[in-house]
Amino acid sequence: MSIIIVDDNATNQIIIKAILNKEGYRDLKIASSAMELYTMLDIDCTFSTESNVDLILMDMMMPEIDGLEACKRILQVERYKDVPIIFVTALGDSSKMAEALDAGASDYVMKPINKMELLARIRSALRLKQEIDWHKERDRQIKAKLELAKKVQRNVLSQPINDDHIAISAVYQPSSELAGDFYAWYRIDDHRYGVILLDMMGHGISSSLVCMYISSVLKDTITRITDPSLVMRELNRYMSQLYKKEELLNYYFTAIYLVLDTDKRVIEYVNAGHPPGKVLIGDQSTLLTEGCCAIGLFENIDIQKGSITYDDHMKIVLYTDGLSESIGDNEETKLNLLVEQLIKKDASEHAEMVSEFISEHASVSQKDDICLVMIESK
């Protein structure tokens, strides 16, 4: 344990050091003034992030800079804000002691020093410091794992497709938490493509894990079963396996899954409680509304499959509710405006356009993941 003794009186320094040495504290440093303490702590260094002290024993009355001012200055530095400071003082003014505690001091000991009292207060402060350090290290590890989880999530998302038949791309703007949105597309055969956009309930670790669980079975389910109604039933079966009766909790997600046949020029889809995507064929637009309830809510679900045909060129825009929530009032009008802008631009410009649109029209700060998928036939 590293302890710094700050006192302008050499006798007090010797007494405190002797007491601590006898109790086994060996890593002791001495400062005779606040300025000397600042130098010892390298307090003005903006590059260091690690604290080099576990406890400071501080005299209240010192020349030039008193203990109270020094306490406030030290605790303003991020790396020292959790370091306990115990005042060792001859002052008996209760209001001054209250002021010291308000300034962030952990405790105080009156002079003349009572050995047992001093050691008890030091042990108490160091136990608290160890507890704080443990929690900080644990938080650091959790943060590192969450960052890794975010990277894993991003890496399993489908890459854009731009071939002779179709162009598929996505804009993904995650919130600060682990994502609950997921999109994927797979080539089923020479002319058919399966595309899904889903939004898992909630946020954070649990939603992310359930999302990854579903993503692990998507490719096989879509390429093997293909039919939108049957795919949704199979995904509902997977979600039902997560249900725990004793927890009275169902994990569920909303989704739009569609199969696009570029040869027959047919779109078959199921909307499972998701914001309706939009299909644009010439000057006409159609909402993808046919489907069922969210996946995972019930063991058995009634599904209505939708079908749309097109003759030549068409575009599809799918999005999660994070987009509609972020733009607030006049949601439908704003979304229509965004879609009109998107269909006129190349896919490489979509991400920047969506970000600019949200910045311009958002009425609230982003609290949910924002995801948008664009599909265009050729």
ChimeraX attribute file (.defattr): number of C-alpha atoms within 10 A of each C-alpha:
attribute: neighborCount
match mode: 1-to-1
recipient: residues
	/A:1	12
	/A:2	13
	/A:3	21
	/A:4	21
	/A:5	24
	/A:6	25
	/A:7	26
	/A:8	18
	/A:9	12
	/A:10	11
	/A:11	10
	/A:12	18
	/A:13	17
	/A:14	12
	/A:15	13
	/A:16	17
	/A:17	20
	/A:18	12
	/A:19	15
	/A:20	18
	/A:21	13
	/A:22	9
	/A:23	10
	/A:24	9
	/A:25	14
	/A:26	13
	/A:27	12
	/A:28	16
	/A:29	16
	/A:30	19
	/A:31	19
	/A:32	18
	/A:33	23
	/A:34	25
	/A:35	14
	/A:36	13
	/A:37	22
	/A:38	15
	/A:39	12
	/A:40	15
	/A:41	16
	/A:42	12
	/A:43	17
	/A:44	10
	/A:45	10
	/A:46	10
	/A:47	6
	/A:48	12
	/A:49	11
	/A:50	9
	/A:51	14
	/A:52	16
	/A:53	19
	/A:54	19
	/A:55	23
	/A:56	24
	/A:57	24
	/A:58	30
	/A:59	27
	/A:60	25
	/A:61	18
	/A:62	18
	/A:63	12
	/A:64	9
	/A:65	13
	/A:66	15
	/A:67	26
	/A:68	23
	/A:69	13
	/A:70	19
	/A:71	24
	/A:72	16
	/A:73	16
	/A:74	21
	/A:75	18
	/A:76	13
	/A:77	16
	/A:78	13
	/A:79	17
	/A:80	20
	/A:81	15
	/A:82	20
	/A:83	24
	/A:84	24
	/A:85	25
	/A:86	26
	/A:87	25
	/A:88	25
	/A:89	20
	/A:90	14
	/A:91	14
	/A:92	10
	/A:93	8
	/A:94	9
	/A:95	9
	/A:96	13
	/A:97	19
	/A:98	12
	/A:99	12
	/A:100	23
	/A:101	18
	/A:102	12
	/A:103	16
	/A:104	20
	/A:105	23
	/A:106	21
	/A:107	19
	/A:108	21
	/A:109	22
	/A:110	14
	/A:111	13
	/A:112	10
	/A:113	15
	/A:114	10
	/A:115	13
	/A:116	10
	/A:117	12
	/A:118	19
	/A:119	15
	/A:120	11
	/A:121	16
	/A:122	24
	/A:123	12
	/A:124	13
	/A:125	21
	/A:126	18
	/A:127	12
	/A:128	16
	/A:129	17
	/A:130	12
	/A:131	11
	/A:132	14
	/A:133	15
	/A:134	12
	/A:135	12
	/A:136	12
	/A:137	11
	/A:138	12
	/A:139	12
	/A:140	12
	/A:141	12
	/A:142	12
	/A:143	12
	/A:144	12
	/A:145	12
	/A:146	16
	/A:147	14
	/A:148	12
	/A:149	17
	/A:150	16
	/A:151	12
	/A:152	12
	/A:153	20
	/A:154	14
	/A:155	10
	/A:156	14
	/A:157	15
	/A:158	16
	/A:159	13
	/A:160	16
	/A:161	15
	/A:162	15
	/A:163	10
	/A:164	8
	/A:165	16
	/A:166	17
	/A:167	16
	/A:168	21
	/A:169	20
	/A:170	24
	/A:171	20
	/A:172	20
	/A:173	19
	/A:174	19
	/A:175	16
	/A:176	12
	/A:177	16
	/A:178	22
	/A:179	27
	/A:180	27
	/A:181	29
	/A:182	25
	/A:183	23
	/A:184	20
	/A:185	24
	/A:186	18
	/A:187	16
	/A:188	18
	/A:189	10
	/A:190	10
	/A:191	14
	/A:192	22
	/A:193	22
	/A:194	24
	/A:195	22
	/A:196	22
	/A:197	23
	/A:198	28
	/A:199	28
	/A:200	23
	/A:201	19
	/A:202	15
	/A:203	19
	/A:204	14
	/A:205	15
	/A:206	15
	/A:207	21
	/A:208	23
	/A:209	17
	/A:210	19
	/A:211	23
	/A:212	18
	/A:213	13
	/A:214	18
	/A:215	19
	/A:216	12
	/A:217	13
	/A:218	19
	/A:219	18
	/A:220	12
	/A:221	17
	/A:222	27
	/A:223	18
	/A:224	11
	/A:225	15
	/A:226	20
	/A:227	19
	/A:228	26
	/A:229	22
	/A:230	16
	/A:231	20
	/A:232	28
	/A:233	18
	/A:234	18
	/A:235	17
	/A:236	21
	/A:237	16
	/A:238	16
	/A:239	22
	/A:240	19
	/A:241	12
	/A:242	14
	/A:243	18
	/A:244	11
	/A:245	8
	/A:246	6
	/A:247	7
	/A:248	7
	/A:249	11
	/A:250	18
	/A:251	21
	/A:252	24
	/A:253	26
	/A:254	22
	/A:255	30
	/A:256	29
	/A:257	26
	/A:258	27
	/A:259	24
	/A:260	25
	/A:261	20
	/A:262	18
	/A:263	10
	/A:264	12
	/A:265	17
	/A:266	16
	/A:267	19
	/A:268	19
	/A:269	26
	/A:270	28
	/A:271	30
	/A:272	23
	/A:273	19
	/A:274	24
	/A:275	18
	/A:276	20
	/A:277	19
	/A:278	19
	/A:279	21
	/A:280	19
	/A:281	16
	/A:282	12
	/A:283	6
	/A:284	8
	/A:285	13
	/A:286	13
	/A:287	13
	/A:288	24
	/A:289	20
	/A:290	17
	/A:291	23
	/A:292	20
	/A:293	18
	/A:294	24
	/A:295	28
	/A:296	24
	/A:297	17
	/A:298	16
	/A:299	13
	/A:300	12
	/A:301	15
	/A:302	10
	/A:303	18
	/A:304	16
	/A:305	17
	/A:306	17
	/A:307	15
	/A:308	13
	/A:309	14
	/A:310	16
	/A:311	10
	/A:312	11
	/A:313	12
	/A:314	20
	/A:315	19
	/A:316	21
	/A:317	20
	/A:318	23
	/A:319	28
	/A:320	25
	/A:321	18
	/A:322	20
	/A:323	21
	/A:324	19
	/A:325	18
	/A:326	21
	/A:327	22
	/A:328	16
	/A:329	14
	/A:330	10
	/A:331	15
	/A:332	12
	/A:333	9
	/A:334	18
	/A:335	16
	/A:336	12
	/A:337	12
	/A:338	15
	/A:339	17
	/A:340	12
	/A:341	14
	/A:342	18
	/A:343	18
	/A:344	9
	/A:345	11
	/A:346	8
	/A:347	20
	/A:348	11
	/A:349	11
	/A:350	21
	/A:351	18
	/A:352	10
	/A:353	17
	/A:354	22
	/A:355	14
	/A:356	12
	/A:357	17
	/A:358	20
	/A:359	15
	/A:360	10
	/A:361	15
	/A:362	18
	/A:363	13
	/A:364	13
	/A:365	13
	/A:366	19
	/A:367	14
	/A:368	23
	/A:369	23
	/A:370	25
	/A:371	24
	/A:372	22
	/A:373	22
	/A:374	22
	/A:375	22
	/A:376	19
	/A:377	20
	/A:378	13
